[in-house]
Amino acid sequence: MPAILDGVSYDRNTLTDILAEDEVAPISAGINRIEIHYTAINFSDPEEVRFRYRLEGVSNAWIEIGNQRSVIIPRLSPGSYRFLLQAANSDGVWNKEGVRLSLNVEGQFWERTSFQVLFCLTFIAIIAAGLRLRWVRSEQRQVAKAQFARDVLEHQESDRKRIANELHDSLEQNLLVIKNHALLTQQRNDNSERITKVLDNISSISTDSIEEVRRIASNLRPYQIDRLGVSKAIQGMLNQIANATNLSIEHEIETTPHDLSPEVQINLYRIVQEATNNILKHAQATHITITLLVSDYAITLRIRDNGKGFNTEKTQRDEGKGFGINGIHERAAMLKGTCELKTAPGQGTEWVIRFPR
């Protein structure tokens, strides 16, 4: 017994004319209810006709619906579907051929593939822009931090140089005048033992004070850097440490190029100074090896001691206690170089600083 399609209604609207079999029925976006009407030709016993259907694209299973003459399909997702309907007579014999109706459900604009692709691309672009903005801000913070550290160190060096010059130009000259006056007075024919003793004391104190001023001025701004270059200044500092302590210092200091800027020279000197001061204060070392190697493209500074070493994470947390690790890293960054610290408890410490010529 053949089934016949009568028509289709959408959201309880007026029944539309039925389409030819296998013709596509367009379903507009936003339709929440599709009702398909049908019948079958049976003049002898129409109430005994039974129907079944399946909706390909949703399920391939047949659904028997008795003798009802319409099927309600709830809202479908955008896509293509095929409605198949078969009828059976009172003897239960199904018409295998049945009828077919194709449905094409349009999506809302946000359900369309083109919109979803555009949305995904826009979302990815927003995320990428946010990540880039975050990266740019992080870079700006790093640059600002490095510039701040550079400014602080430059101001420190400027103040040190100014104080050193003032000590040399004023206090040291005054002490020299006092010492010379004391010596001239001693050379006169005044046999007073008391005066001679006082003058001896003045001369001795003046000599010690002059040496102390020179030492302070040298620590503030080593004159060897400006007169002899940074290599000689480092050698002089290491020799001074070796003479004043029980440390065994082995060093190989190659002569640096004459075209190194004053900023590079003073930062290189301060790195050695801070590293050796750390060794003297904290390492309990007996031997230090320092090499300064100069190639056509780079300068490499290596400082190694046989001290007790330390835990880098704990030391960085305790940086306020004066270990100076950050200062060495910041000066290496100012030289546009790399700074590598190798250490562990009981294994000594090694600094390796490389920067381009």
C-alpha positions in Angstrom: 0.0 0.0 0.0 1.6 3.3 -1.1 2.0 6.2 1.3 1.3 9.7 0.1 2.8 13.0 1.5 0.2 15.7 1.9 2.4 18.6 3.0 4.7 20.2 5.5 4.0 22.9 8.1 6.6 24.9 10.1 5.9 26.2 13.6 2.2 25.5 13.2 2.0 27.7 10.2 -0.2 27.1 7.1 0.4 23.7 5.4 2.8 24.1 2.4 2.4 22.3 -0.8 4.1 19.0 -0.8 7.3 18.7 -2.8 8.0 16.1 -5.4 9.7 13.1 -4.0 13.4 13.5 -3.3 13.1 17.2 -3.9 14.9 19.2 -1.2 12.6 21.1 1.3 14.4 24.2 2.6 13.9 24.8 6.3 14.6 28.4 7.4 16.9 29.2 10.3 15.1 29.4 13.6 12.3 26.8 12.9 11.5 25.0 16.1 8.9 22.5 14.9 8.4 20.6 11.6 5.2 18.7 11.0 4.9 16.3 8.1 1.4 15.3 7.0 0.7 12.1 5.0 -1.9 9.5 4.2 -2.4 6.2 2.3 -5.0 5.0 -0.2 -7.1 2.2 1.3 -10.8 2.3 0.5 -11.8 -0.9 2.2 -10.4 -0.3 5.7 -8.5 3.0 6.0 -8.4 2.9 9.9 -6.3 -0.3 9.8 -3.5 1.4 7.9 -0.3 1.7 9.9 2.7 3.9 9.3 6.4 4.0 10.2 9.2 6.4 9.5 12.8 7.1 10.0 14.8 10.3 9.8 18.2 9.7 8.3 20.8 12.1 9.8 19.3 11.6 13.2 18.7 7.8 13.4 18.5 4.9 11.0 15.9 3.1 13.2 12.3 2.7 12.0 9.7 4.3 14.3 6.2 2.9 14.1 3.4 5.4 14.8 0.2 3.5 14.2 -2.4 5.1 12.1 -1.7 8.8 12.9 -1.5 11.0 9.8 1.3 13.3 10.8 4.8 13.3 12.4 6.2 16.2 14.5 9.9 16.7 14.4 11.5 19.0 17.0 14.1 21.5 16.1 16.9 20.1 14.0 20.5 21.2 13.9 21.7 22.8 10.7 22.3 20.2 8.0 20.8 17.8 5.5 18.3 15.1 6.5 16.1 12.6 4.6 12.6 11.6 5.9 11.4 8.1 4.8 7.8 6.9 5.3 6.2 3.5 4.7 2.6 2.2 5.1 1.3 -1.2 6.0 -2.2 -2.7 5.3 -4.4 -4.5 7.7 -2.5 -7.7 7.1 0.8 -6.1 8.3 2.4 -6.0 4.8 4.7 -3.0 4.5 5.1 -1.1 1.3 8.9 -1.3 1.1 9.2 1.4 -1.5 7.6 4.1 0.6 8.1 7.8 0.0 11.1 10.1 0.7 11.4 13.8 1.5 14.8 15.6 1.8 15.1 18.4 4.4 17.8 21.0 4.3 17.9 23.0 7.6 19.6 26.4 7.4 21.5 27.6 10.5 21.4 31.0 12.2 24.3 33.2 11.1 26.3 32.2 14.2 25.7 28.5 13.4 27.1 28.7 9.9 30.5 27.3 9.2 31.8 30.5 7.7 30.8 32.5 10.8 32.3 29.9 13.2 35.6 29.9 11.2 35.7 33.7 11.3 34.9 33.7 15.0 37.6 31.2 15.7 40.1 33.2 13.7 39.1 36.4 15.5 39.3 34.7 18.9 42.8 33.3 18.0 43.8 36.8 16.8 42.6 38.4 20.1 44.5 35.8 22.2 47.6 36.3 20.1 47.3 40.1 20.4 46.9 39.7 24.2 49.9 37.4 24.5 52.0 39.8 22.3 50.9 42.8 24.4 51.8 40.8 27.6 55.2 39.9 26.0 55.8 43.5 25.0 54.9 44.8 28.4 57.2 42.2 30.0 60.0 43.2 27.6 59.4 46.9 28.5 59.6 46.1 32.2 62.8 44.2 31.7 64.3 47.1 29.7 63.1 49.6 32.3 64.6 47.4 35.1 67.9 47.1 33.2 68.0 50.8 32.5 67.3 51.5 36.1 70.1 49.2 37.2 72.4 50.9 34.6 71.5 54.3 35.9 72.1 53.3 39.5 75.5 51.8 38.7 76.5 54.8 36.6 75.6 57.2 39.3 77.6 55.1 41.8 80.6 55.1 39.6 80.2 58.9 39.0 80.0 59.5 42.7 82.9 57.3 43.4 85.0 59.1 40.8 84.0 62.5 42.2 84.8 61.5 45.8 88.1 59.9 44.7 89.1 63.1 42.9 88.1 65.3 45.9 90.1 63.1 48.3 93.1 63.4 46.0 92.8 67.1 45.3 91.9 68.3 48.8 92.5 66.0 51.7 95.6 64.3 50.4 97.1 67.6 49.5 96.4 69.1 52.9 98.0 66.0 54.6 101.0 66.4 52.4 101.3 70.1 53.4 101.1 69.1 57.1 103.7 66.4 56.6 106.1 68.8 54.8 105.7 71.4 57.5 106.5 68.8 60.2 109.6 67.7 58.3 110.8 71.3 57.8 110.4 72.0 61.5 112.3 68.9 62.3 115.2 70.1 60.1 115.6 73.4 62.1 118.0 73.7 64.9 115.4 73.3 67.6 116.6 70.7 70.1 113.5 70.5 72.1 112.8 66.8 72.6 109.1 67.4 73.1 108.7 69.3 69.8 110.7 66.7 67.9 108.5 63.9 69.3 105.3 65.8 68.4 106.6 66.4 64.9 107.5 62.8 64.5 104.0 61.8 65.5 102.5 64.4 63.0 104.7 63.0 60.3 103.8 59.4 61.0 100.1 60.1 61.2 100.2 62.2 58.1 102.0 59.3 56.2 99.4 56.8 57.4 96.6 59.1 56.5 98.0 59.7 53.0 98.2 56.0 52.5 94.6 55.5 53.7 93.3 58.2 51.5 95.1 56.7 48.5 93.6 53.3 49.4 90.1 54.6 49.7 90.4 56.6 46.5 91.8 53.5 44.7 88.8 51.5 45.9 86.4 54.2 44.8 88.0 54.6 41.4 91.2 52.7 40.6 93.6 55.1 38.9 95.2 52.2 37.0 92.1 51.9 34.9 92.5 55.4 33.4 96.3 55.3 33.3 97.2 51.7 32.5 93.9 49.9 31.4 91.6 47.5 33.1 93.9 44.5 32.8 96.6 46.1 34.8 94.1 47.4 37.3 92.7 43.9 37.9 96.3 42.5 38.2 97.1 45.2 40.8 93.9 44.4 42.8 94.6 40.6 42.8 98.2 41.2 43.9 97.0 43.5 46.7 94.6 40.8 47.9 97.2 38.1 47.7 99.6 40.2 49.8 97.0 41.0 52.4 95.5 37.5 52.8 96.4 33.8 52.9 94.6 33.2 49.6 96.6 31.6 46.8 95.6 33.4 43.7 96.5 32.1 40.2 95.6 34.4 37.4 96.0 34.8 33.6 94.9 38.3 32.6 95.3 39.1 28.9 95.6 42.7 27.8 92.2 44.1 26.9 91.8 46.2 23.7 92.5 49.9 24.0 89.2 50.8 22.4 87.1 49.4 25.3 84.8 52.1 26.5 85.2 53.4 30.1 81.8 51.9 31.0 82.9 48.4 29.8 86.3 48.7 31.7 84.8 49.8 35.0 82.0 47.1 34.9 84.6 44.4 34.1 86.7 45.6 37.0 83.7 45.7 39.4 82.7 42.2 38.5 86.1 40.9 39.5 86.0 43.0 42.6 82.6 41.9 43.7 83.3 38.2 43.0 86.6 38.3 44.9 85.0 40.2 47.8 82.3 37.5 48.0 85.0 34.8 48.1 86.8 36.6 50.9 83.6 37.1 52.9 81.7 33.9 52.4 83.6 31.1 50.5 86.2 30.1 53.1 88.4 29.3 50.1 92.2 28.8 50.0 92.7 29.1 46.2 91.3 31.3 43.5 91.9 30.9 39.7 91.0 33.9 37.5 91.4 34.1 33.7 90.6 36.9 31.4 90.8 35.8 27.8 90.5 38.1 24.8 89.5 36.8 21.3 88.7 38.7 18.1 85.0 38.6 18.9 84.5 38.2 22.6 86.0 38.6 26.1 85.6 35.8 28.6 86.1 36.1 32.3 86.3 33.0 34.5 86.6 33.1 38.3 86.9 29.8 40.2 87.4 29.1 43.9 87.7 25.9 46.0 85.4 27.2 48.8 82.4 25.8 50.4 79.9 26.7 47.6 76.3 27.5 48.3 72.7 26.8 47.4 71.8 29.3 44.7 68.0 29.4 45.3 68.5 30.0 49.1 71.2 32.6 48.4 68.9 34.5 45.9 66.2 34.6 48.6 68.8 36.0 51.0 70.2 38.5 48.5 69.7 41.3 50.9 72.5 39.8 53.1 75.1 41.1 50.7 76.1 38.3 48.4 76.1 40.6 45.4 74.9 38.0 42.9 72.4 40.3 41.4 75.0 43.0 41.0 77.3 40.7 39.0 74.3 39.6 36.8 73.3 43.2 36.2 76.8 44.3 35.3 77.1 41.4 32.9 73.8 42.5 31.3 75.1 46.0 30.9 78.0 44.5 29.0 75.4 42.8 26.7 76.9 39.5 27.8 76.0 36.2 29.4 76.6 35.3 33.0 76.8 31.7 34.2 77.1 30.7 37.9 78.1 27.1 38.8 78.0 26.2 42.4 76.7 23.7 45.0 77.4 23.1 48.7 80.9 21.7 49.1 81.8 22.1 45.4 83.2 25.6 45.2 82.0 28.4 42.9 82.7 29.3 39.3 81.6 32.4 37.4 81.8 32.5 33.6 81.0 35.9 32.0 81.2 36.4 28.2 80.5 39.6 26.4 81.2 40.8 22.8 84.1 43.1 22.0 
